[in-house]
Amino acid sequence: MSGDIASNHQAIPVSADVDITLARQAAKAMAEALGFDATGKEEVAIAVSELASNLLKHAGQGRLILVPLRCGERVGIEIESVDNGPGIENVNRAISDGYSSVGSLGYGLGAVNRLMDEFEIRSSQQGGRGTHIVCKRWRPAENRPGVACPLDFGAATRPHPANERNGDAFVLERWGEIALVGVIDGVGHGEFAFQAAQAARLYVENHVDRPLNAIFYGVGRACHGTQGVVMALARFDWTTEKMSIASVGNIEARLFGGPQKANIIVRRGVIGLNAPNPVVTEHCWLPNQVLVLHSDGLVSHWQWEDFPDLENASATSAAQELLHRLAREEDDATVVVVKGARRAETGRKVG
C-alpha cells in the first residue's frame, strides 16, 4: 500500500453536485491505494456516489468520511455519511430497491447495501437528528492456487408451469479453496417472487466471502419491500474438510453418506419480513457424502438410496434427474447437488 491516501481518513463536505464527483474520485483513489481490484474500486466508488447523492436529495448537504481499515490481514474501507436533515421515515423501505421519496430511480441505499459488506443506518425517526450511515467494504482475500477442488456442483431449476418468471434462484460460487452454494425461494409465484429471489441472489453473490450470518442479515435488508424469501446456504472449505450450513424457511437440506444424521438447524420465518437470525452449524465433510438442497417445489419424502443410478452421475445430472422425478406441478422448483468429484467421474465421462 502506498501514499497517505491509504493511511489517513478523509472528510468530504457535500453541498453541490460537483462534490459527488470529488467524493467518488477520493473513494476510488483510496480503494486503489488499499489494493482493491478494478471491480472493487468501481463498486466502492458507486456506493460513495449514491451516498453523496442521497445527502443532496434528502438533506441538502452533509459530509462523507472515508477511513482505511486494517484488522490483522484484512484490509478495507469504511464510509460514513452524516447529515442534519429531516431523517428517513421508514429506513427499511428506503433501503429497498425501487423506492424513492423524491422521484428518482430509488436504487441509492439499496445499491449501497448490496455493494458493501457491512451496512448500518440510524435516522432521526429512530431517535436523534438527521441520518447517520456507516458501511464497510473489505478487500477480498487473494485467490491463491492451492488444493484442487474435490467437489462437483450441479443445479437445476424451472418456474411454475403456468409462469414465465421463476420465483426460485440458486447460488454456485467458488473462490480459492472455498465454495458457497444455496437455494433461494421467493414467497409466492410469478413476478413478485422472481423480484424477491433475484434481490437475494444478487446480494449473496456480491458477498460470498462474508460469514453466513452476515449474508443472511444483508439479504434481509435487500429483501425489505419485497414479498421476502426463504433460503439455505452451505459453505465448503476443502482444506479443513468442513461444511457450514444455515437455513431460514422451508428449503430442504439433506446430507447423505455420513456416519450419522447431520443436525441441520432450520429457523422458521421469511427473510425480509419476520425472519429470526439463522443458526450456523458446522459439519465434517467426507469424500463419499452428498448434499442436496431443494425448494418446496420438490416433494420431500425421498432418500438418496431411492436413486441408485445417481451414485456415479455428475452433480448436474443428479440435479436434473431429481428435478425431473420429484418436482411438483403447482410450484417453482430448484435443486442443488454437491458430491465428491471422484463419485461423479463416471457420470462426466458418460455425459
C-alpha positions in Angstrom: 0.0 0.0 0.0 1.3 3.4 -0.8 0.9 7.1 0.0 -1.0 8.9 2.7 -4.3 8.2 1.0 -4.3 4.7 2.4 -3.2 5.7 5.9 -5.4 8.8 6.8 -9.1 9.3 6.8 -10.7 11.9 4.6 -13.7 14.2 5.4 -15.5 15.4 2.3 -18.2 18.1 2.6 -21.1 17.6 0.2 -23.3 20.6 -0.7 -23.3 20.6 -4.5 -23.3 18.2 -7.5 -19.6 18.7 -8.0 -18.9 17.3 -4.6 -20.4 13.9 -5.7 -17.7 13.7 -8.3 -15.0 14.7 -5.9 -16.2 12.1 -3.3 -16.2 9.4 -6.0 -12.7 10.2 -7.1 -11.4 10.3 -3.5 -13.0 6.9 -2.7 -11.7 5.3 -5.8 -8.1 6.6 -5.1 -8.3 5.3 -1.5 -9.6 1.9 -2.7 -6.8 1.7 -5.2 -4.2 2.5 -2.6 -5.6 -0.2 -0.4 -5.2 -2.8 -3.1 -8.7 -3.3 -4.3 -9.0 -4.7 -7.9 -10.8 -2.8 -10.7 -14.2 -4.2 -9.8 -13.8 -3.4 -6.1 -12.7 0.1 -6.8 -15.6 0.8 -9.0 -18.1 -0.7 -6.6 -16.7 1.4 -3.7 -17.0 4.5 -6.0 -20.6 3.7 -6.8 -21.5 3.3 -3.2 -19.9 6.7 -2.3 -21.7 8.4 -5.3 -25.0 7.0 -4.1 -24.4 8.2 -0.5 -23.3 11.7 -1.7 -26.4 11.9 -3.9 -28.6 10.9 -1.0 -27.2 13.7 1.1 -28.1 16.3 -1.5 -31.5 14.8 -2.3 -32.7 14.3 1.3 -30.8 16.7 3.5 -29.4 19.4 1.1 -25.9 18.9 2.5 -23.8 16.7 4.7 -20.4 15.1 4.8 -18.7 11.8 4.0 -15.8 10.4 5.9 -13.6 7.8 4.3 -11.5 5.7 6.6 -8.9 3.0 5.7 -9.3 -0.2 7.7 -6.7 -2.8 8.7 -7.6 -5.7 11.0 -4.8 -8.3 11.0 -4.5 -9.4 7.4 -7.8 -7.9 6.5 -7.9 -4.6 4.6 -10.9 -2.5 3.8 -12.5 0.9 3.7 -15.2 2.5 5.9 -17.6 5.1 4.5 -19.5 7.3 6.9 -22.4 9.6 5.8 -23.7 12.2 8.3 -26.3 14.9 7.8 -28.7 17.0 9.9 -31.7 16.7 7.6 -35.2 15.6 8.4 -34.3 11.9 8.6 -35.9 8.9 7.0 -39.4 8.0 7.9 -39.1 4.3 7.0 -35.5 3.0 7.0 -36.3 -0.5 5.8 -38.4 0.8 2.9 -35.7 3.3 1.9 -33.2 0.5 1.6 -35.5 -1.4 -0.7 -34.6 -1.2 -4.4 -37.1 0.7 -6.4 -38.2 3.0 -3.6 -37.7 6.8 -3.7 -39.4 9.6 -1.9 -38.0 12.2 -4.3 -39.0 10.7 -7.7 -35.5 9.3 -8.6 -34.8 5.7 -9.6 -34.7 4.8 -6.0 -31.7 2.4 -6.2 -29.4 4.5 -3.9 -29.4 2.9 -0.5 -30.4 -0.5 -1.9 -27.3 -0.4 -4.1 -25.1 0.6 -1.1 -26.5 -2.3 0.9 -25.7 -4.7 -1.9 -22.2 -3.4 -2.7 -20.9 -3.0 0.9 -20.1 -5.9 3.3 -21.5 -4.1 6.4 -24.2 -1.5 6.4 -25.8 0.3 9.4 -28.1 3.3 9.4 -29.6 5.5 12.1 -32.1 8.2 11.4 -34.0 10.9 13.2 -37.1 8.9 13.0 -35.4 6.4 15.3 -34.0 9.0 17.8 -31.7 11.9 17.4 -31.5 14.3 14.4 -30.5 13.7 10.8 -29.3 10.4 9.3 -26.0 8.6 10.1 -24.9 5.7 7.9 -21.7 3.6 8.4 -20.8 0.9 5.9 -17.6 -1.1 5.2 -16.2 -2.9 2.3 -13.4 -5.5 2.8 -10.9 -6.3 0.1 -11.3 -10.0 -0.8 -8.6 -12.4 0.2 -6.1 -13.2 -2.5 -7.3 -16.2 -4.6 -4.1 -18.2 -4.4 -3.9 -21.5 -6.3 -4.0 -24.4 -3.8 -5.6 -27.7 -3.3 -7.6 -28.8 -6.3 -11.4 -28.7 -5.7 -12.5 -32.3 -4.7 -16.2 -31.4 -5.2 -18.6 -31.5 -8.0 -21.5 -28.9 -8.1 -24.7 -29.0 -10.0 -28.1 -27.3 -10.2 -31.4 -27.5 -12.0 -34.4 -25.2 -11.8 -37.7 -24.4 -13.6 -40.6 -21.9 -13.0 -44.1 -22.8 -12.1 -45.6 -24.3 -15.3 -48.1 -21.5 -15.5 -45.5 -18.7 -15.2 -42.6 -17.4 -17.3 -40.8 -15.9 -14.3 -39.1 -18.3 -11.9 -39.6 -17.4 -8.2 -36.7 -19.6 -7.2 -32.9 -19.0 -7.6 -29.7 -20.8 -6.8 -26.1 -19.8 -6.0 -23.0 -21.8 -7.0 -19.8 -19.7 -6.3 -16.2 -20.8 -5.9 -13.1 -18.9 -4.9 -9.7 -20.2 -3.8 -10.4 -23.3 -1.7 -13.9 -22.3 -0.7 -17.3 -22.7 -2.3 -20.7 -21.3 -1.4 -23.9 -22.9 -2.7 -27.5 -22.1 -1.9 -31.2 -22.3 -2.9 -33.5 -19.3 -2.6 -37.3 -19.4 -2.9 -39.2 -16.1 -3.3 -42.5 -16.2 -1.4 -45.4 -16.9 -3.8 -45.1 -17.2 -7.6 -44.7 -15.1 -10.6 -43.1 -11.6 -11.0 -43.1 -10.6 -7.3 -41.5 -13.9 -6.2 -39.0 -13.5 -9.0 -38.0 -10.0 -7.9 -37.5 -11.1 -4.3 -35.4 -14.1 -5.3 -33.2 -12.1 -7.6 -32.7 -9.4 -4.9 -31.5 -12.1 -2.6 -29.3 -13.8 -5.2 -27.6 -10.6 -6.2 -26.8 -9.8 -2.5 -25.4 -13.3 -1.9 -23.2 -13.3 -5.0 -21.8 -9.9 -4.1 -20.9 -11.1 -0.5 -19.8 -14.7 -0.9 -16.8 -14.4 1.3 -18.7 -12.9 4.3 -19.8 -15.0 7.3 -23.1 -16.9 6.7 -25.0 -15.0 9.4 -23.8 -11.7 7.9 -25.1 -12.7 4.4 -28.5 -13.6 5.9 -28.6 -10.2 7.6 -27.8 -8.4 4.4 -30.3 -10.4 2.4 -32.9 -9.4 4.9 -32.1 -5.7 4.2 -32.1 -6.3 0.4 -35.5 -8.0 0.5 -37.3 -5.4 2.6 -40.1 -4.1 0.3 -40.4 -7.5 -1.5 -42.5 -10.5 -0.6 -39.5 -12.0 1.1 -37.6 -15.2 0.6 -36.6 -18.4 2.3 -33.0 -19.5 1.8 -30.4 -22.2 2.7 -26.7 -21.6 2.2 -23.8 -24.0 2.6 -20.1 -23.1 2.6 -17.4 -25.7 1.9 -13.7 -25.5 2.8 -11.9 -28.5 1.4 -8.6 -27.6 3.2 -10.3 -28.3 6.5 -12.8 -30.8 5.2 -15.6 -28.8 6.8 -19.1 -27.6 5.7 -21.0 -24.8 7.3 -24.7 -24.5 6.7 -27.6 -22.2 7.7 -31.3 -22.2 6.7 -34.3 -20.0 7.3 -37.6 -21.2 6.0 -38.7 -24.3 4.2 -35.7 -25.1 2.0 -34.9 -28.8 2.3 -31.3 -29.6 3.3 -30.3 -33.3 3.1 -26.9 -34.7 3.8 -26.3 -38.3 2.8 -23.4 -40.7 3.3 -22.2 -39.6 6.7 -21.7 -41.9 9.7 -24.7 -40.2 11.5 -27.5 -37.9 10.7 -26.5 -34.3 10.4 -28.2 -31.9 12.8 -29.0 -29.0 10.4 -31.0 -26.4 12.4 -33.7 -24.7 10.4 -35.3 -21.4 11.6 -38.8 -20.7 10.6 -39.7 -17.3 9.0 -39.4 -15.2 5.9 -36.2 -13.3 5.2 -37.0 -9.6 4.6 -40.2 -9.8 6.7 -40.1 -11.6 10.1 -37.1 -13.9 9.9 -35.1 -14.8 13.0 -31.3 -15.0 12.9 -30.1 -18.2 11.3 -28.2 -20.9 13.3 -24.9 -21.8 11.5 -23.8 -25.3 12.1 -20.5 -26.9 11.1 -20.1 -30.5 9.9 -17.3 -32.7 8.8 -17.3 -33.4 5.0 -16.4 -36.8 3.9 -15.5 -37.7 0.3 -18.5 -40.1 0.0 -21.1 -37.6 1.1 -23.8 -35.9 -0.9 -25.6 -32.6 -0.1 -28.9 -31.9 -1.7 -30.7 -28.5 -1.2 -34.1 -28.0 -2.8 -37.1 -25.7 -2.6 -40.5 -26.9 -1.6 -41.3 -27.3 -5.3 -39.9 -30.8 -4.9 -41.6 -33.5 -2.8 -39.7 -34.0 0.5 -40.3 -37.7 1.2 -37.4 -39.4 -0.6 -33.9 -40.8 0.0 -30.7 -40.8 -2.0 -30.9 -44.6 -2.0 -34.1 -44.3 -4.0 -32.0 -43.3 -6.9 -29.1 -45.8 -7.3 -28.4 -44.7 -10.8 -27.3 -41.3 -9.5 -24.4 -42.8 -7.4 -21.9 -42.3 -10.2 -23.7 -39.5 -12.1 -22.3 -35.9 -12.2 -23.8 -33.4 -9.8 -25.5 -31.6 -12.7 -27.1 -34.9 -14.0 -28.2 -35.8 -10.5 -29.8 -32.3 -10.0 -31.6 -32.6 -13.3 -32.9 -36.1 -12.6 -34.1 -35.2 -9.1 -35.9 -32.2 -10.6 -37.5 -34.3 -13.3 -38.6 -37.1 -10.9 -39.6 -35.0 -7.8 -40.9 -31.6 -9.0 -44.4 -30.6 -8.1 -46.7 -29.3 -10.8 -48.0 -26.4 -8.8 -44.8 -24.6 -7.8 -41.4 -23.3 -8.9 -38.8 -25.9 -8.3 -35.0 -25.8 -7.8 -32.4 -28.3 -6.6 -28.6 -28.0 -5.9 -26.4 -31.1 -5.6 -22.9 -31.3 -4.1 -20.9 -34.5 -4.2 -17.4 -35.7 -4.3 -15.8 -35.2 -7.7 -14.5 -38.8 -7.7 -18.0 -40.1 -7.3 -19.0 -38.1 -10.4 -16.2 -39.2 -12.7 -18.3 -41.9 -14.4 -21.2 -39.6 -14.9 -18.9 -36.9 -16.5 -17.3 -39.5 -18.8 -20.7 -40.8 -19.9 -22.2 -37.3 -20.2 
